Amino acid sequence: MTQNSKLSTNTKPIPYGRQNITEDDIQAVVETLTSDFLTQGPRVAEFEQAFANYVGAKYAVAVSNGTAALHLCAMALGVNEESRVITTPITFVASANCVRYCGGSVEFADIDPNTALLDVEKVRELVESKPRGYYSGIIPVDFAGNPVNLEEFKKLADEHGLWIIEDACHAPGGYFIDSKGEKQNCGNGNYADLAIFSFHPVKHIATGEGGMVTTNDEKLYQALLKLRTHGITRDPELMEENHGGWYMEMQELGYNYRIPDMLCALGVSQLQRADAGIARRKGIAKVYDKAFADVPGIDTLTTSPEALREADTGHAYHLYIIRVQDRKGLYDFLREHSIFAQVHYIPAHTMPYYRSLGYSKGDYPAAEHYYSECLSLPMYPTLTQEEQEFVIEKVKEFVQR
Ligand SMILES: *Cc1c(COP(=O)(O)O)cnc(C)c1O
């Protein structure tokens, strides 16, 4: 038994990610419960406005979850049976599934092995191998909280007439620096048509279930508002007819993807601590970086080839991922010590559903190799120093034995 950690044994489970609910959060929800609105009240608009400000986008539309956000984006962009859309195999399957909901085909492109982000050069090869118009769009993912260089994707997209949905579920508060040296927040809409976020409890901002779409495009914004509630509009200016005060018009087939007012109250309250959360995540990442820097057998994911870890990168650290040879051994060993590390992600194209559509193991070697080694260690703002030291100690103990 090693003596340098205060938690030499641990019984309280340490998950890989977890929400942080404060008294203020609880108060905000309780106030909404006794208000006149349980769904679609003033807190929805307040959360949308606050979130749009936070990421620096013109418009935001709050929805029931991140998957609904993706589905609405695919619909608003007109994805249909003819559409072919490119995304990364290293993501939560919802990034790809939204295309299937609309009947379109998903095409994967391999990752950059250093960052595990969708490799823009691989996407370029794919796009340039087909005639113009063959592909409709790209869904890059700010995987683990590491922002993709959207400027590069946008350049490619503009050359070939493609749209971009940025899946920024891992990266509220993240940013990259563009070629003009300007800070570009994830989801700010400058280099993507639409961006989406999730407020699932393991993500930065938790509302239980919840999601957001951000955009600078007014037309897309209006389309999203309508699709969020059954394709119905109550705006007299947008209606074909008007029979009186009760009249509304269902103009296309939408869904009920609304998020209740009380969850938006929670979102507004959570958002106030978002920057503090990111700062704490960066602090945790630094401690891990330092602890593992000289340990043979442990590799980490680099932010980007040029970005030094010491510098203030725009990484939002949703996840802290290490790479080890015996990943299953380490995963099991950590579980024995109540450390619930996780694997992000099983490559989407190897899932039985995508295999049934024609994909096979071996199709994306970088993604599959990455998957064989990756493990996400505990990373959340309320992780204590003692807990993190315990995690580090156990990881090293396993790798060095
Ligand atoms: C969480 C997540 C989603 C889906 O969000 P839900 O709110 O769980 O529906 C989509 N994409 C990525 C990358 C995610 O991490």
The ligand as an ORCA input file, in Angstrom:
! r2SCAN-3c Opt
* xyz 0 1
  C     -23.993     13.841    -25.302
  C     -23.718     13.939    -26.724
  C     -24.744     13.986    -27.692
  C     -26.186     13.770    -27.371
  O     -26.680     14.553    -26.350
  P     -27.967     14.061    -25.521
  O     -28.344     15.296    -24.760
  O     -27.503     12.962    -24.619
  O     -29.005     13.624    -26.461
  C     -24.375     14.167    -29.008
  N     -23.095     14.270    -29.388
  C     -22.086     14.198    -28.493
  C     -20.687     14.336    -28.976
  C     -22.358     14.013    -27.145
  O     -21.362     13.920    -26.277
*
